[in-house]
C-alpha cells in the first residue's frame, strides 16, 4: 500500500525531534455544495530539528515512532531517494 504524503504548515517545534504540522483540506459539502475547509494537526518526526514555526513541509506516513507520532517530515534528500 502506498504511503500517504500530506503538505502543511509547522505550528510548533517546542518538542525535541518533533514538529506539529497543521494540514488543511478543502472539499465540497455534499448537501450544501459549498467549499468547506477542515484542518487537522499531525505530529511528525524531525530528526535534525531543522524545521521552525511557519515552514511549509511535506510529511509521509511511517511506522509508529511514539505514542502520537506516525509521520516523518520529508526532506529534500528523502524526496530525491523516493523518486
N, C-alpha and C positions, 0 to 999 in steps of 0.2 A: 504494500500500500504506500503511495507516495506521501511524503511529509508535507504538511501544510506550511506555507510561508505567508506571514502577515506583515503589514507595514504600519508603524505607529510612531508616536512621539514619546520620548522619555519624560516621565513626570517626577521620578525620584531616583536618586543614586546614592542614598544615605547608607545602604547596607553594603557590606564587603562582598564584592564579586556578584552583585545583584542589581538589576535595574528594573523599575516598574514602567511598563510600556502601556500607553493608552491607545487602543485600536478602535477606530471609528468605522462603522459600516453604514451604508445607505441602501435602503430598499423601498420599494413601492408598497404602501399599505394595501392589503388585499381587498378591503371593502371601500375605503375612502379614496383610493387611487392617488394618495398624496405621498411625496417622498418623505420618509422618516429617517432620522439619524439616531442610531443607537451606538453606545460605546461600551467597551469592556476593558478592564485592566488585567494585564498578564505580568507575571514576574519572570524575568529572563536572566539566564546566567551570562555574566560579563566577566570573563576570567582575568582580563587585564585592567579592569576599571577605566577603560578609555572613553566611555560614553557619559555625557553630562546632561543635565536637565535641559530640555528644549531640542535635543538632537532628534532627527528623524532616522529611525533604524528599521531594519527588517529582522524578524525573528522566525525561527524554524523550530518545529516540533522535535522533541528528543525524548529519550528515556528519562524517568523521574530522577532529578538530581537531589531534591529535598522534598519536604512535605508540600511545599507550594510551588516549586519550580519544575516546570515541564517543558520549558522553552529555552533556547540559547540564541544569543544575538549573532546574526550573520555578519561577519566582517568581510572586507574586500578579498582577503586571501581565501576564505572559505567559499565565497561565491565563485572564484576562479576555479577552485578544485571541484566544485559541484557541477560546473558547466561542462 
